[in-house]
Amino acid sequence: MPKVKGGFYAVRKGRSPGVYHTWYAIIAQIKGFAGAVYKKFSTSTEAEKFAEGRSNPEVGVTSILDSARETRRVETEGTSTRTVAAASASTAFTAYEKTRVVQVAAVAVDADERDCDVVYCDGACKGNGQVGSIAGVGVWWGVNDPRNIIERCPGDQTNNRAELIAIVRILETTPTSKRTLVIKTDSQYSIKCFELWFPKWSSNGFKTSNGTPVKNAPLIQYLASLLETRRRKGQKVRLKYVRGHNGHEGNEHADRLANMGTVLPPVPERNWERLRKIMETTTTTSEDIMTNKNSGPSISNQEISESLDVSRDSDTVFRSLS
């Protein structure tokens, strides 16, 4: 069996023993489970044997809390490798879970979504609007789905920014398709930005009714360019509101991932204006951005690499609010 980058995580004793593809996928299975036994393997065969009890665990394989001091590298397909401080993440996750006890409903598939790609996203911010706030971004496609994203919000730490960036990350990491992309969010602010306010902002230089600059304008304009490019390529994107903290499985999972993102190391702000200019080049794709195609001489490889954290195999990113 060939080795796979990122490895396989086997749970022998936990809530749901089995083999998982990411570190965060097993947290729910072993966190708080007395005597949990798990281990990482480079091949699925070894992982399956361990999970089924056909191999002996190494000394020291215990629960997540015993190994939480280690810093683990988490690799998720479709995103870049991120270093996660496991101690901080697990502690925050435990505290968060104690404050949130909900009855989670199964993900319902609406009749008009059966031929669509459906994804949930959320932004979280602890201490929103206060000095020292921390914000995170979560994207949830499904249980154990390698496309799921847990990230720290770059730049200013606010809830609205995290909500917008969650949508940005979906568009940056999701390949183009002829299937409608349905992005479900509990952020009415994000939806209203494009359904109600964007046309007016575009015509008045992104000013509010009292003449002050619109908050998050460069970020909103970059997101608009991602959506518009996708529209030009023939893919529809629907931003759909779901009520938050209401027991909806997809939203609850996205919320959980976003809260885990708040404890990751801080990341610098991205240059949204330059990224927008790159995306507005007709033939530009996210892969072009990573390889510096069509970017012009004024934008360096280093700046692009630091500003746009997407994988090389991501496809073009687009828009259409139907």
C-alpha positions as CSV (number, residue, x, y, z in Angstrom):
1,M,0.0,0.0,0.0
2,P,1.6,3.3,-1.0
3,K,2.2,6.0,1.5
4,V,0.0,9.0,1.4
5,K,1.0,12.6,2.3
6,G,-0.6,13.5,5.6
7,G,-1.0,9.9,6.7
8,F,-3.9,7.9,8.2
9,Y,-5.2,8.4,11.8
10,A,-6.5,5.1,13.4
11,V,-8.7,5.1,16.4
12,R,-8.8,1.8,18.3
13,K,-10.7,3.0,21.3
14,G,-12.9,6.0,21.0
15,R,-16.5,7.0,20.3
16,S,-16.3,5.7,16.8
17,P,-13.2,3.5,16.1
18,G,-11.9,3.5,12.6
19,V,-9.5,5.2,10.2
20,Y,-9.6,8.9,9.5
21,H,-7.7,11.1,7.1
22,T,-7.0,14.3,9.2
23,W,-6.0,15.0,12.8
24,Y,-9.1,17.1,13.4
25,A,-11.4,14.4,12.1
26,I,-10.4,12.2,15.1
27,I,-10.7,14.9,17.8
28,A,-14.4,14.3,18.2
29,Q,-13.8,10.6,18.5
30,I,-11.2,10.8,21.3
31,K,-11.6,14.1,23.1
32,G,-12.8,13.4,26.6
33,F,-13.0,9.6,26.0
34,A,-11.3,7.9,28.9
35,G,-8.5,5.6,27.8
36,A,-8.7,6.6,24.1
37,V,-6.2,4.8,21.9
38,Y,-5.1,6.2,18.6
39,K,-2.1,6.4,16.3
40,K,-0.9,7.9,13.0
41,F,0.2,5.6,10.2
42,S,1.7,6.2,6.7
43,T,-0.5,3.5,5.0
44,S,-4.2,2.6,5.2
45,T,-3.4,-1.1,5.7
46,E,-1.4,-0.4,8.9
47,A,-4.0,2.0,10.2
48,E,-6.8,-0.6,9.6
49,K,-4.9,-3.3,11.4
50,F,-4.4,-1.0,14.4
51,A,-8.0,0.1,14.5
52,E,-9.2,-3.5,14.3
53,G,-6.9,-4.5,17.1
54,R,-4.6,-6.7,14.9
55,S,-1.5,-4.8,15.9
56,N,-0.1,-3.7,19.3
57,P,0.0,0.0,20.1
58,E,3.3,1.6,20.9
59,V,3.9,2.6,24.5
60,G,2.6,6.1,25.2
61,V,-0.4,6.0,22.8
62,T,-3.1,7.3,25.1
63,S,-5.6,10.1,25.0
64,I,-5.6,13.5,23.2
65,L,-5.1,15.3,26.4
66,D,-1.9,13.4,27.2
67,S,-0.4,14.3,23.8
68,A,-1.8,17.8,23.6
69,R,1.6,19.4,24.3
70,E,3.0,18.3,20.9
71,T,2.8,20.5,17.9
72,R,1.3,18.6,15.0
73,R,1.4,19.4,11.3
74,V,-2.0,19.1,9.8
75,E,-2.2,18.6,6.1
76,T,-5.6,19.0,4.4
77,E,-6.1,18.3,0.7
78,G,-6.9,21.5,-1.1
79,T,-5.2,23.7,1.5
80,S,-1.7,24.3,2.5
81,T,0.1,22.7,5.4
82,R,-0.6,24.5,8.7
83,T,1.2,24.1,12.0
84,V,-1.4,23.7,14.8
85,A,-0.7,24.2,18.5
86,A,-2.5,21.1,19.7
87,A,-2.5,22.1,23.4
88,S,-4.2,25.4,22.7
89,A,-6.6,23.9,20.2
90,S,-7.7,21.0,22.4
91,T,-8.1,23.2,25.4
92,A,-10.2,25.8,23.6
93,F,-12.2,23.0,22.0
94,T,-13.0,21.4,25.3
95,A,-14.0,24.7,26.9
96,Y,-16.1,25.6,23.8
97,E,-17.9,22.2,23.9
98,K,-18.8,22.7,27.6
99,T,-20.7,25.9,26.8
100,R,-22.5,24.5,23.7
101,V,-24.9,21.6,24.2
102,V,-27.2,21.3,21.2
103,Q,-29.5,18.8,19.6
104,V,-28.0,18.4,16.1
105,A,-30.4,17.7,13.3
106,A,-29.3,15.7,10.3
107,V,-28.2,17.6,7.2
108,A,-31.3,18.0,5.1
109,V,-31.0,18.1,1.3
110,D,-33.5,20.5,-0.3
111,A,-35.1,19.3,-3.5
112,D,-33.6,22.2,-5.4
113,E,-30.1,21.3,-4.1
114,R,-29.9,17.6,-5.2
115,D,-27.7,18.5,-8.2
116,C,-25.7,21.1,-6.4
117,D,-22.5,21.1,-4.4
118,V,-23.4,22.3,-0.9
119,V,-20.9,23.6,1.6
120,Y,-21.3,25.3,5.0
121,C,-19.0,28.1,6.3
122,D,-18.8,30.2,9.4
123,G,-16.6,32.8,11.1
124,A,-16.0,33.0,14.9
125,C,-14.6,35.8,17.0
126,K,-14.0,35.7,20.7
127,G,-14.2,39.2,22.2
128,N,-15.6,40.7,19.0
129,G,-15.1,44.5,18.9
130,Q,-12.7,44.4,21.9
131,V,-8.9,44.7,22.2
132,G,-7.3,41.3,22.0
133,S,-10.1,39.6,20.1
134,I,-9.3,36.4,18.2
135,A,-11.1,35.2,15.1
136,G,-11.2,32.0,13.1
137,V,-12.6,30.6,9.9
138,G,-14.4,27.3,9.3
139,V,-15.5,25.5,6.2
140,W,-17.4,22.2,6.4
141,W,-18.2,19.9,3.4
142,G,-19.0,16.8,5.4
143,V,-17.7,14.4,8.1
144,N,-14.1,13.5,7.5
145,D,-14.1,15.5,4.2
146,P,-10.5,16.5,3.3
147,R,-11.9,19.8,1.9
148,N,-12.9,21.0,5.4
149,I,-10.9,24.1,6.5
150,I,-9.8,25.3,9.9
151,E,-7.9,28.6,9.8
152,R,-7.1,31.7,11.8
153,C,-8.6,34.9,10.4
154,P,-5.9,37.1,8.9
155,G,-5.4,40.7,9.8
156,D,-8.1,42.5,12.0
157,Q,-9.9,40.0,14.2
158,T,-13.7,40.6,13.8
159,N,-16.6,38.4,13.2
160,N,-17.8,40.0,10.0
161,R,-14.3,39.7,8.4
162,A,-14.1,36.0,9.4
163,E,-17.5,35.4,7.9
164,L,-16.5,37.0,4.6
165,I,-13.1,35.2,4.5
166,A,-14.8,31.8,5.0
167,I,-16.6,32.4,1.8
168,V,-13.4,33.6,0.1
169,R,-11.6,30.4,1.2
170,I,-14.4,28.2,-0.4
171,L,-14.1,30.0,-3.7
172,E,-10.3,29.9,-3.6
173,T,-10.1,26.2,-2.9
174,T,-13.1,24.8,-4.8
175,P,-12.5,23.7,-8.5
176,T,-14.8,25.0,-11.2
177,S,-17.8,22.9,-12.0
178,K,-21.0,23.1,-14.0
179,R,-22.9,22.2,-10.9
180,T,-24.3,25.1,-8.9
181,L,-22.3,25.9,-5.8
182,V,-24.5,26.5,-2.7
183,I,-22.7,28.2,0.1
184,K,-24.7,28.2,3.4
185,T,-23.8,30.8,6.0
186,D,-25.5,32.2,9.1
187,S,-24.1,35.7,8.3
188,Q,-26.8,37.9,7.0
189,Y,-24.2,40.6,6.8
190,S,-22.2,38.6,4.2
191,I,-25.3,38.0,2.1
192,K,-26.6,41.5,2.2
193,C,-23.2,42.8,1.2
194,F,-23.9,41.3,-2.3
195,E,-27.7,41.1,-2.6
196,L,-28.4,44.6,-1.3
197,W,-25.5,46.9,-0.8
198,F,-22.8,46.1,-3.4
199,P,-24.4,47.9,-6.4
200,K,-24.8,51.1,-4.4
201,W,-21.3,50.9,-3.0
202,S,-19.9,50.3,-6.5
203,S,-21.5,53.5,-7.8
204,N,-20.6,55.8,-4.9
205,G,-16.9,54.7,-4.3
206,F,-17.7,52.4,-1.4
207,K,-19.1,55.0,0.9
208,T,-21.7,54.6,3.6
209,S,-24.8,56.8,3.8
210,N,-23.0,59.3,6.0
211,G,-20.0,59.4,3.6
212,T,-17.5,57.3,5.6
213,P,-15.6,54.4,3.9
214,V,-17.3,51.0,3.9
215,K,-15.7,48.7,6.4
216,N,-13.9,45.7,4.8
217,A,-14.2,47.3,1.3
218,P,-11.0,45.7,-0.2
219,L,-12.0,42.3,1.1
220,I,-15.6,42.7,-0.2
221,Q,-14.3,43.8,-3.6
222,Y,-11.9,40.8,-3.8
223,L,-14.7,38.5,-3.0
224,A,-16.9,40.1,-5.6
225,S,-14.2,39.5,-8.2
226,L,-14.0,35.8,-7.3
227,L,-17.8,35.6,-7.7
228,E,-17.8,37.5,-10.9
229,T,-15.1,35.4,-12.5
230,R,-17.0,32.3,-11.6
231,R,-20.1,33.7,-13.2
232,R,-18.2,34.4,-16.4
233,K,-17.1,30.8,-16.4
234,G,-20.7,29.6,-16.3
235,Q,-21.0,28.4,-12.7
236,K,-23.8,29.7,-10.5
237,V,-23.1,30.4,-6.9
238,R,-25.9,30.8,-4.3
239,L,-25.3,32.4,-0.9
240,K,-28.0,30.8,1.3
241,Y,-28.8,31.9,4.8
242,V,-29.2,29.3,7.6
243,R,-30.1,30.2,11.1
244,G,-27.0,29.9,13.4
245,H,-26.9,27.9,16.6
246,N,-30.2,26.2,15.9
247,G,-29.1,22.6,15.8
248,H,-28.4,22.4,12.1
249,E,-25.6,19.9,11.5
250,G,-23.8,21.6,8.8
251,N,-23.8,25.0,10.5
252,E,-22.8,23.4,13.9
253,H,-19.8,21.7,12.3
254,A,-18.7,24.9,10.5
255,D,-19.1,26.9,13.7
256,R,-17.0,24.3,15.6
257,L,-14.2,24.5,13.0
258,A,-14.3,28.3,13.1
259,N,-13.9,28.3,16.9
260,M,-11.0,25.9,16.7
261,G,-9.4,28.3,14.2
262,T,-9.4,31.1,16.7
263,V,-6.6,29.5,18.7
264,L,-4.3,29.0,15.8
265,P,-1.2,31.3,15.5
266,P,-1.9,34.8,14.2
267,V,-1.5,35.3,10.4
268,P,-0.8,38.6,8.6
269,E,-3.3,40.5,6.6
270,R,-3.6,39.7,2.9
271,N,-3.3,42.3,0.2
272,W,-7.0,42.2,-0.9
273,E,-6.6,45.0,-3.5
274,R,-3.7,43.4,-5.3
275,L,-5.5,40.0,-5.2
276,R,-8.6,41.6,-6.8
277,K,-6.5,43.1,-9.6
278,I,-5.0,39.7,-10.3
279,M,-8.4,38.0,-10.4
280,E,-9.8,40.7,-12.7
281,T,-7.3,39.7,-15.3
282,T,-9.6,37.7,-17.7
283,T,-7.5,34.5,-17.9
284,T,-6.3,34.4,-14.4
285,T,-6.9,31.3,-12.2
286,S,-5.9,30.6,-8.7
287,E,-3.2,28.3,-10.0
288,D,-1.9,31.2,-12.2
289,I,-1.7,33.3,-9.1
290,M,0.4,30.7,-7.3
291,T,2.8,30.4,-10.3
292,N,2.8,34.2,-10.9
293,K,1.2,34.0,-14.4
294,N,-0.6,37.2,-15.6
295,S,0.4,39.0,-12.4
296,G,2.5,41.7,-13.8
297,P,6.0,42.8,-12.8
298,S,5.0,44.8,-9.8
299,I,3.8,41.7,-7.8
300,S,6.5,39.4,-6.5
301,N,6.4,35.7,-6.1
302,Q,7.0,36.0,-2.4
303,E,4.1,38.5,-2.0
304,I,1.7,36.3,-3.9
305,S,2.7,33.3,-2.0
306,E,2.3,35.1,1.3
307,S,-1.0,36.7,0.3
308,L,-2.8,33.8,-1.2
309,D,-2.7,30.6,0.7
310,V,-4.3,28.2,-1.8
311,S,-3.1,24.9,-3.2
312,R,-1.6,24.6,-6.7
313,D,-4.4,22.3,-7.9
314,S,-7.2,24.8,-7.1
315,D,-9.1,25.9,-10.1
316,T,-10.6,29.2,-11.2
317,V,-12.8,31.0,-8.7
318,F,-16.2,32.5,-9.7
319,R,-19.6,34.3,-9.0
320,S,-23.3,34.3,-9.7
321,L,-26.0,35.2,-7.2
322,S,-29.1,33.5,-8.6
